[in-house]
Amino acid sequence: MNFTLARYVLQFGVSVEIASIRSNHNYFLLSSKNRKFTTTAIPVCQMSGEEVLVVVGGGAAGVYGAIRAKTVAPKLIVIVIEKGKPLSKVKISGGGRCNVTNGHCVDNKILAERYPRGYREFRGSFFNVHGPMDTMSWFSDHGVELKTEDDGRVFPVSNSSSSIIDCLLSEAKQRGVSPSVFLQTGKAVTTTTATAGGKFLLKLEKRTLNLVECIEADYLLIASGSSKQGYSLAAQLGHSIVNPVPSLFTFKIRDSQLTELSGVGPMLVTHWGLSGPVILRLSAWGARDLFTSDYKGVLTVDLIPDLHVEEMKSILSQHKRLFAKQKVLNAYPSEFGIVKRFWKYILDREGICGDTLWASISNNSLISAAHLLKHCTFEVTGKGQFKDEFVTAGGVPLSEVLSFSLSIYLSTYLFCVCNGNVTYIFLAFVKISLNTMESKIRSHLFFAGEVLNVDGVTGGFNFQNAWSGGYIAGTSIGKLANEAHLKEGSI
């Protein structure tokens, strides 16, 4: 089987398989015969008619969604539960600078193509509701000055992720999301059940304090990233899970000569293998194939994509005539756009001594070198991790989560038949709109971020998925809470 992206090809000998796998806001202390528990009550207002949203996960999608829900429905009680430190992934993103989004993809269809899982669904209205420009405007409006680099990546001008974290936590606090009682850290939601009244009963544990609590929520937003916690909760509420596998990683290469090229060449060469944007994108698109092959295979790279192999042969032949008395290592075609050390690497692989004169190089050797530059193969022996960041392919299937609104478009195609008759064939195209982020299986259950079977390539696209999904989910929850509040007020 071949996996192809641009001029990079991965070959595996395997087939692809995808595994699918309050009343009155009271909080209850659970007891156990085998374990002693202590707790302190979480003081939440008990005013009648107030509804509760629990957000599982204090990452980008969870906090952004919580802020949006509270903005739309100020009377909604919002509790964010995070087992670690809030916004920890935001902190390490982009080498500590936080790659907020990507500013070069203004066309949503092009933007959708940056998501190996999700590109079909994202071609609809998902980014129309809240896209990269909306994200940039939101942070700018909240005091964070942003800059767009040449490759489209967007960072805070401060070059520090703290600017993003401080902005989000400050806005959450201002909205009433994260005073000490509403941002619960160091706790994990271990189980959840749907009550007969359509609410969610959540069991929380803080093992360091032998603490177990239960919270009843009207709305539940699971935005726990690639944590097993979120997958478990989704499964408990009836959802299936696409087996999570790593995405966005570097390649370990078996080639002792390659290690001498660290930091040079058209790809980023490291001491363990290959990295850089093209490798990371390839790893994302090939995530499942690579997982199935145990991260072993053959990577084929076109090192000179702008030139046809016949053009390269001609350039090499002409170079041989013009520089016949010069050493092949010292005089090499500038048209190839490669550095001297990489040219030496090619010569070594072809068994050509760098001190050989161009006049002594056989035509067969020139042809062989041209083919190697167009089809340079590397043996992939494993995967490396992309810095401190970790992205997964897998999670809750989009087909179980997204509410669809359908728009039918008609196009005509001319089709000729016998006897001079002409028949028009009308083809209908369905546009899918991702407009609520609510579960199709359980009402008032929402998902956002990487807990879904969505992942993007490097460049700010994974965070944009978090911002967009959190915004849409928060808007949907806020509207439902307002409707419920108005309905109760009219009784």
C-alpha positions, 0 to 999 in steps of 0.5 A, a space after each residue: 500500500 502506498 500513502 502519498 502527500 505532495 512529493 512524499 510517499 510512505 510504503 507499508 505492507 499492511 492494510 488499514 483498520 480503524 478501531 472503533 471502539 441537584 436537585 437544588 445544586 446539592 453535592 453529595 459525599 459518597 462513602 466506602 467501606 474500604 476507604 475513608 473519604 473527607 470533603 468540603 462542600 462546593 458552595 454553589 448558589 441555590 437560587 431556584 431556576 438556575 441551571 448548571 453547566 459542567 465543563 470537563 477539561 480546562 484546556 483551550 476548548 473547555 475554557 473558551 466554551 465556558 466563557 462563551 456559555 457564560 457570556 450568552 447566559 450570564 445566569 448560568 452556573 458554570 463549573 470547569 473541572 480540570 484534573 491537572 493545571 488549566 490551559 497546560 497545553 496552551 502553555 507549551 504550544 509553539 515552544 512556549 509562544 502559543 501558536 493561537 491559529 493560522 492567519 493564511 487560510 481565509 477560505 474555509 474549504 482550504 482551511 478544512 483541508 488542514 484536518 486529516 480527520 474532519 476535513 469533510 465535515 469542516 467544509 460546511 459552516 463550522 468555521 463560518 460560525 467562528 473561524 481564524 479571523 474571529 479568533 484573532 479578533 476575540 483575543 485582540 478585543 480582549 487586550 492580546 496583540 497578535 502577529 502573523 508570521 510568514 508561514 501563517 502562524 499567529 502568535 502573541 506579540 509578546 512571544 509568550 503563551 502567558 499572554 493567552 493564558 492570562 487573557 482567558 483566565 481573566 475573562 473567565 473570572 470576570 464572567 464568573 466562570 473561575 472564582 475558586 469555587 467554579 474552577 475545580 483543579 486536581 479533580 477527575 470526573 470518573 463516572 457519569 450517568 443520565 438521570 430520569 429527569 434528563 440531567 447528568 450525575 457526575 462523580 468526581 474524585 481527588 485521590 490525593 485527599 481521598 475525596 469523592 463528590 457528586 454533581 448534578 448538571 443540566 448541561 455537560 460539555 466534554 472538552 478533555 482533549 486526548 485524555 482517557 477520562 473524556 473517552 470513558 465518559 463519552 462511552 458511558 453515555 452511549 458514544 463509540 470511540 475511534 481508537 486514539 493513535 498518535 498524530 504529529 510526530 517525527 520519523 526515526 530513520 536508520 541511516 548513519 550518514 544522515 545524522 551528519 546533516 543535522 539542521 540542513 537540507 530541504 527537510 529538518 534533519 535531526 540526530 534521530 531522523 527527520 522532522 520539520 513541517 512537511 514531516 509533521 504533516 505527513 505523520 498526521 495524514 498517515 497517522 493510522 497507516 503508520 500506527 498499523 505498520 508499527 511505525 516502520 516503512 519506507 519514506 520516498 522524498 522528491 528532493 527537487 520537486 520543481 524539476 523533472 528528472 529529464 531536466 536534471 539529467 540534462 543539467 548534470 550532463 551540461 555541468 559535466 561538460 562545463 566543469 570537467 576538470 573540477 572535483 565533483 564535490 566542489 562544483 555542483 549544480 546550483 539549480 538543485 538548490 541544495 547545500 554542499 553537505 547534502 550533495 556530499 550525502 547524495 554522492 556517498 549514497 551513490 558511491 561516488 568519491 567527492 575528489 573525482 573529477 566531473 570528466 571521470 563521472 560516467 553517464 550512468 552515474 549521472 542518471 543514477 544521481 538524478 533518480 536518487 534526488 527525485 526518489 530518495 528513500 529512507 527507512 523509517 524505524 519508529 516515531 519520535 515525539 514532536 517536542 512536548 506537544 501531543 496530538 491524537 487521531 481518534 475520539 468520539 466520531 463526528 457522525 455521533 456528535 454534530 447536528 446537521 443542517 442540510 442545504 441542497 444545491 442543484 447543478 446541471 450536467 449535459 448528457 447526450 443519448 442516441 437519436 439526437 435527444 439530449 437529457 439533462 442530469 441534475 446532481 444534488 450536493 449536500 452541504 453539512 453545517 456543524 452548528 451546535 456540537 451537541 450529541 445526537 445520542 444524548 440531549 444537552 451533552 456537548 463535545 469540543 476539541 480533541 476529544 472528537 475524532 478531529 486533528 489538524 496538521 501543525 501550524 495553529 490548526 488544532 487550536 483553531 478546532 478548539 476555539 471554534 468547537 468551544 465557541 459553538 458549543 458554548 453558544 448552543 448551551 447558553 441559548 438553551 439555558 436562556 430559553 429554559 430561564 425564560 420558560 421558567 419565568 413565564 410559569 
